[in-house]
């Protein structure tokens, strides 16, 4: 697997015949998609609290708790989450390990990255736009969906892609909270490499690179279009004014 011997589609065919590898890939993609989506929702709420709410007692502690996973070792995070799941789920007769546990764990640490990305965009946002909308009679909820959300959309997409990639790539935290029927793709690859390199791993790696690169390009293209549309709309408003 480490020696170049020419181009071949043989190992791609073998890869798609490997049901265990495909099942692990499907589990990882599902977890990454839903974890990234939840992380964007929760991370945006946390960013709004940190940048838009008036100072309140415990705000500094709140920010520290949200961003703690950024500096906490993954081993510590994984072990802490496992102990929490055992404490919460075992008395209820539920398994502390499984796809749900992995999803919660991934949301927990990816949300911190989304919060930082969205917070930086909100900090640079011109508040006069929101204030002008409220002066015209819009409530805070309408201001968020009509003014704030379109402006921070590129940051949300960047945060989603970052969270998706981090979730898809995670192996340490998943190893602590995964059950026997919830093996993720990184865990499957890691166990396969320990038994010896297989050309199927190389084929899988090229497919993953292609998928991530395509998703990044699509995200950039959508963000670019949104930014151009926003600039064009602002120019039209200025010309009409």
BELRADA-V632406 format. One record per pair of residues at least 24 apart in sequence whose ideal C-beta (glycine too) atoms are under 6 Angstrom apart, sorted by the first residue. I is the first residue (numbers start at 1). J is the second residue. Records with the same first field share a line. If there is no record, write none. Layout:
I: J  J
//
This chain:
1: 197  198  199  202
11: 199  200  203
12: 203
14: 200
15: 200  203  204
24: 183  185  188
25: 185
27: 184
28: 168  184  185
31: 102  103
32: 164  167  168
35: 103  106  107  110  167
36: 160  163  164
38: 107
39: 107  110  111  114  163
40: 114  156  159  160
42: 111
43: 111  114  115  118
44: 118
46: 115
47: 115  118  119  122
50: 119
51: 119  122  123
66: 115
67: 112
69: 109  112
70: 112
74: 172  173
77: 109  173
78: 172  173  176
81: 105  177
82: 176  177
97: 177  179
98: 179  182
99: 182
101: 177
102: 174  177  178
105: 173  177
106: 167
110: 163  166  167
113: 162
114: 159  163
117: 155  158  159
118: 155  159
121: 152  155
153: 226
154: 223
157: 219  223
161: 219
//
